[in-house]
Amino acid sequence: MIPKKAWLVIITAIITLFTLLALSTVDENNIFNRGFYKLFDSQKTKAQECEELGGRLVGCNTVAGVICSVPTTDAGKPCSSSSDCEEECVAPENCPEGQATTEGKCATRTNLACDSVQTVEEGLCAGTYAA
């Protein structure tokens, strides 16, 4: 059993910690706020990191619920397989799976699985690429 004095010290320490967190300036470089941002505002941090890469957060069927999607360098380039592209080779609209296609186009951004797009693989319309 923990003595009453020990409980008092523990409770005082917790109150002091939360007081310091509340009174400290809102600055991610502040030692008290670093952990606070990671615990309570992780989406804001993800959004900031994503924006720094030139991307945006998109809703997705992932553990986090969102994922960073950034522009690709080969967007719109003709392709016959995803290996020709930085990301996926996107099929033309309404391309039946297994049908030969003239070509697809390299994806305009990363993480297209969140959009359930159809791809081209080895010159054939492939299945839907989805998370």
Buried (B, 14 or more C-beta within 10 A) or exposed (E): EEEEEEEEEEEEEEEEEEEEBEEEEEEEEBEBBEEBBEEEBEEEEBBEEBEEEEBBBBEBEEEEEBBBBBBBEBBEBEBBBBEBBBBBBBBEEEBEEEEEBEBBBBBBBBBBBBBEBBBBBEBBBBEEBEE
